[in-house]
């Protein structure tokens, strides 16, 4: 009996000691938040400067971009066409300026969710837009892999909007 217990104890010690040691890397959430904020600000600057190619560099190659209409689901190539059409129309006032921003960084520091709210006059000067982003960090470089644009009217305006749509 003692031999069996000794063998089990020895096997348990060997298994325990052979486990890989995981190194916990501390994440500076404030630095990540600053980097994500800087990336989004640069993307809006490129958009406002009508620089489509720079603007789309901030997105991953497999990004999903959603517009404000139900059928607007675009990959990066399709978004290039849409954004190019928008930005080549010089009659549109493209001046994206964030009114409210919320940034959430994952605990491992490798992804983030950002919510920006703003008025986009060429879409609607009276209804705000909420842009929801998901960002990923690859080799210390942040990029957006998801963006969804949403109209966000005030709740008290919904009856007026519904009435207008009758």
N, C-alpha and C positions, 0 to 999 in steps of 0.2 A: 504494500500500500504506500509505504514511504517512497519507494522507487517511482511509482506512478505519479505521486504528487510532485516529486522532485523533477521528473521529466516534464510534466505540465507547466510547472513554474519556470523551468529553463526555456521551454518553447515560448511561453508568454513573454519572457524577458527579451528573447531574440526578436520576436515579432514587434514588440514595442520599440526596441532600439533601432530597428531597421526602417522605421517610418521616416519619410522625407520631412525635413525641417522646413516649414514654410516661413518665409521672411515677410513680416508685416512692414510695409512701406507706409510711413505716415503721409497723409494727404493734406496739403495746405489748401483748405477750402476757399479761403479768401483770395489766394493767388489764382485758383481755378476760376472763381467767380469774376475776377478782374479780367482774365484772359478771354473768357466767354463774352463779357460785356464789350471788350475792345473789338473782338471779331464782329459782333453784330453791328457796332457803331461803324466799323469800316465797311461792312456790307451795305449799310444804308447810305454812306457817303458815296460809294461806287454807284449805287442806284440813282442817287440824286445828281451825280455827275453824268448820268446816262452811259456809264461804262459797263455794258452788258457782260463782256468777257471777264472783267475783274469781279463783278458781282457774283457770277456763277462759280468762280473759283472757290468760294466759301462753302460750296455744297459738295458732298461726296458724289462719286460717279453714279451710285445707285440710289440717289436721293429721290424721295417722293414729295412732290409739291402739290398742294391742293389750293385751288382758287376759292372764290366766294360762291360760285354756282355749283349745284349738285353734281354736274358731270365733269367738273374741272379737276381731274387727276392727271398729273403730268410727271414724266420722268425728266431727267436733266436735259435731254435733247429736246423734248417737247417744250419744256420751260424756256429754253433758249429762244425758240421761235416766238413764244408768247411775250416774253420780256422784251425781246428785240422790237416787236410790233408796238408795244406800249412806249418804249423809250425813244423810238424814232418819230413818234407823233409829238412834234414840238408844241402843239397847241395844249398839251396836257401839262398841268402844273405838278411836277414830280418833286415834292419836297417832304420826304418822310422825316418825321420828328416824333420821337417817342414821348408820350404823355405819362405812361406808367410802365414799369418793368418789374418782373419778378423772375429771379434766377434761382434754380435749385440744382445743386451739384450732388451727384451720387456719392455715397460713402467711400467708394473705391476711387473716386476722382476721375473716372473714365467716361462719364456721360453726364449730360445736363439737360434740364428742361427749362425753357425760357418762354415767358409770356410777355409780349409787348402789346400795348394799346396805343392807338393813334388815330387821328383823322387823316384819311387819304382823300383829298378833295376831288381827284378825278374819278373816284369810285362813289363817294357820298360825302358832301360837306357837312351833313347833319347826323350821320350815323357813324360811330367809331368802328374801327377795324381792330380785331384782336388777332395777332399773329402768334401761333403756337409753334415752338421749335423743339426739336430733339437734336442734341449735338453729341458727337462722339469724339473721343480723343485717340488719335492714332499716332504713335511715335512723337508724342508731345505736341501734336498739331490738332487743334480743334476744327471740326467741320460739321456742317449741318447735314443730317441725313433725312430730316422730315421738316416740313413747314406746312401749316394750314392757316389760311386766311378766312376770318369769320366776321360777318357783320354783327355788331352787338348793340342793337337799339336799347334804349331805356325801356323798362317794363311798362311804364305808363304810356309809352308811345305805341305799343303793340296793337291796341284796339284801332288806332288811327291807320296803322300800316295794314292791318287786316281789312279794314273798311275800304281803303284805297285799292286793294287787290280784288274786290268783288266785281 
